Structures are given as C-alpha cells and as structure tokens.
Amino acid sequence: MRAITIPEPGGPEALVWDEVPDPVPGEGEVLVEVAASAVNRADLLQRQGFYDPPPGASPYPGLECSGRVAALGPGVSEWTVGDEVCALLSGGGYAEKVVVPGGQLLPVPEGVGLDRAAALPEVTCTVWSNVFMIAHLRPGETLLVHGGASGIGTMAIQLAKAVGAKVAVTAGSKAKLDFCAELGADVLINYREQDFVEEIKAATEGAGADVILDNMGAKYLDRNVKALAVNGRLAIIGMQGGIKGELNIATLLNKRGAVTATSLRARPAGEKATIVAAVREHVWPLVSAGHVRPVVDRELPMNEAAAAHRVLEESGNIGKVLLTLS
C-alpha cells in the first residue's frame, strides 16, 4: 500500500507519499480500507519531530479516518467486511489501509457522506470527553471556546448548543466569527482586538464562563482562570501558546475552580473505547438527526498532504481539512 511517511522531521515538504508494507489486524483489531483522513495539529507536531506516536502505533500521521472494513482480526464479531465506518486512531490515517482496535470504530452516521465522516471521530471524542464527561457542561451554563472556527471549535459550538448551553467563542477574523454565529455561538470575541476576560464577564453579568475549552495552554492560563465563574472548569487540550505558564492559586481557590489537561492519542485502548461508546450513544443521534454536522473547509488528495499542513499552519481553515483517496 501507499502512505504518507516522514523520513526526516521538518516542514510540510518532509511528508512523502511512499510504498510501505500492508498492516495486518491482530487480536481485536479491524483492517480499514481508507477513504479519507483529516488533518489535526498533532499531525503537524509529529511531522516536526515533537510528537511521536505511542508505542505500537502506526508510524504514519493521521488520528482519524473513514473507510470500509476490509478484514477482521481474531476475536472481532461486531463488525462485518464491507461496513462503512469512521475511526479514532493513534496514527496511520494518512494511508490506503490502517489497523484499528474494534472499540475505536464508529458506523458512518446517517446523512453523512463517507469522506466527510473522517472529520468526525477526533473532534467528537475530544469535545465530548472534555466538555461533557470531565467538565460536565450543563444546560443553561456558559461555555467559552478558544479557536471557535477550528475543527474542535465548530463541533464544541454545536454540541453545547444542542444541550442548551450558552456559547462564547474567540477567533481572529470577522469571517470566522460570522461562521461561528451561523453555528449558534452567542458571544463573538475577536482575540486580536478584544480582551476575552472582559468580554465574557460583560456577557455573563460579571459571572464568567462555567466551562472553558482551551487550545492555547500557557499563554492563556492566567486569563482563563480570571474568566472562570465560581465553580468553573478549565479544560486544556492544546499547547499552541506554550507549555509553561504561571497559575494564581489564590484566584483558583476563590473561584473553587478546576483545571484539567488531557490528550486523547496516548490513552489506553480501553479508555478510548469508553469515549467512543459515549460518542456513539450521545452524539451520533444528533448527527443523524441533522442537529450536528461535520464542518469541512476543503478536501485535498492524500498525496497533497503537504499543502493541507500549510493550510493549518497558516490558520487558513474554518473547520476540518480532509485528505481523500476516493
């Protein structure tokens, strides 16, 4: 088969479309013939040499895919060859075939095309696990989403609105904020021109955000804590603004706040399967009913992965960028 390899870490040009051995499914695993994969910022870090795959995972980038079941490993009974699926991966999505633990597969939702289904696994699992399973966002509460026009952000807006929460977002342009508003965002903050702490306080009569979904890390840590409401929960899922920040414990104590930080890729297969099962139970009905949809900025052929990486590096996308084989 062919796959995107990274012979040497570097810029987008380091991605090479090359012949590699076919993967073979082991116990409890499924072989998927890939139709499409989606580009995530973790892929950019892997390409640069900063984010190696977990032990035993495919060395090729790609944390999600869609496609058809091509073969079943021993012990798999819940899937059938030919099933149309999408999958949460530890790596290997930028390829013609990939092996996936059976518990990390999802059926393609009703009303979603096979290619576009590749835009769903990583964002739905990330948002559901952090915003709902860990931070316990409830109806009537306020969620602040940093990077509202990203793949994660566009899904967070839709899911939060679906459960009856108020949503505030930050983004860096009017076009991105306008799109967030179309998805249902209530409070629009241009981080280049406005202070999100002041804006979220003004929008909540001084209370602050009950939950903050943050992709920036260190750069926003202090201001995120200031923006929290009493009993607020800050969920950190990215480090685009650095890895070392200063935390005012007194402010956090006064707010009885909580700070959590998670990554999805390195979790054990059992934990991922639990998250995937929760997404199938709670999110898939919303997708099938048309209340929540994948947001795709553009689709490029798999062998043009370098161009797709440049789009993300320039923050030129609204929603997901897909790499397709079909």
Disulfide bonds with the S-S distance in Angstrom:
none
